[in-house]
Amino acid sequence: MLKKNRLLCIDLQTFLQFDPLPVVGKPYLGTLRCKTPSEGCLYANEFVFVESTEKKKVTTVRRTPVIYSGCCVNVHRCSDGSLRLDFNRPRFDSNFSFRDFCLAAAQELLTISRLLGEE
């Protein structure tokens, strides 16, 4: 939740890229910070705003679609067309042991190979 504060009688120094003075209603991206005594600040009401020049980089996520989703194994198709296997994390208990998971995964792998027609 955002907290609303109102600071009266402050000194604001701005470093803007294109505007000599801030334009009313125009949003600016940058950093607002309080000046420190080492910067020659005598009072706690002196602030500096620096407009950033960097635009947010848009990163594209390369997705590998799931072509088979099973209880023990998932199969993904990579961007180059190859297949990738991912084993699911089993939850072991008194009724489902490591050996049971291996047998179920082996049975599922045989089913996947028949469905996809791969040798």
N, C-alpha and C positions, 0 to 999 in steps of 0.2 A: 504494500500500500504506500502510495506516495504521501509525503508529508509536505504541507504547504507552509512556507515561511515568507515573511515579508521583512526585508532588510531596508531600513530607511537611512538616507544620507550616506551612501557608499561611494567610493571612488572606483570607477571601472575603466580599465585600460583595455582597448580592443586591438587585436591584430587580425584584420580581415583581408581576404584575398582580392576582392574586386570592388568592394564598397568603401568609400572613405569614412562613412558613418553608418552605424546599423540602421537598416530600413525597417520601419514599423510593420509588423506582421510577417516579415520574411524569416523563415526558419534558418538557423545557422548550425552546422555540425562542428563541434570542437570541444575544447576543454576549458572549463572555468575553474580557477584555483585561487586560493587566498594567498596573498604575498606574505613572505616571511620576513622577520627582522633583518636577516642577512642580506635581503634585497633592498634594504633601505626603507622598509615599511615601519612607520612609527606607530600606527594604530591597527586594530584588527578589522578595519572596514575597507581595506584596499584589495581589489580583486583584479585578475588578469584573465581575459578570454582570448584564446588562440584558435582561430578557425582552422580545421584540419583540411589538408589538401588531398588526403587519401580517400578514395571511394572504396566502399566495402567490396571486397572481391567475392564474386559469385562463384562458388565451387559447385561443379556438377558431380553428383554421386553416380558412379557407374554401378548400376544394379545388375545383379545376376538373378534372373527369375528362377523361382522354384518350379521344377517340372514334375517332381514327385515329392510328396510329403507323407512320411510314414511315422510309425511309432518309434522306430530305432534309427532310421536313416532318412535323410533328405537329399535330393539330387538337384543341383543347380546347373543351369546352362551358362557357361562363361561367354564373354563377348566374341571370342574366337571360335565358338561353336563346340568347344570341348565340354565334357561333363565333369562336375566336381561333387564328390560325396562329402556329406557332413553327418557325423554321428550325433544323435541327440544324447543329452545327459540323462542317464537313467536314475530313477529313485529306487535304491535297493531297500528291501525290507525282508522280513522273514519268509514272505511268499514269492519274492522275486530277487534272485541272486545274480551274481556276475555271470555265472554259467547260463542262466536262463536268458539274460540279455544277449549273450553271444549267440546262442541258438536262434533266438528270435531275429537278430540282425542278419544271420546267415540265411535264414528262410526269406527274409525281406529282400536281401540282395539277389537271391535266385528269382524272386518275383519281378524285381526291377529289371533284371537282364532279359527276362521273357517279354516284359511290356515294351521295353525300348528297342528290342531287337539287336542289341549290341553283343558282340562275342568277346 
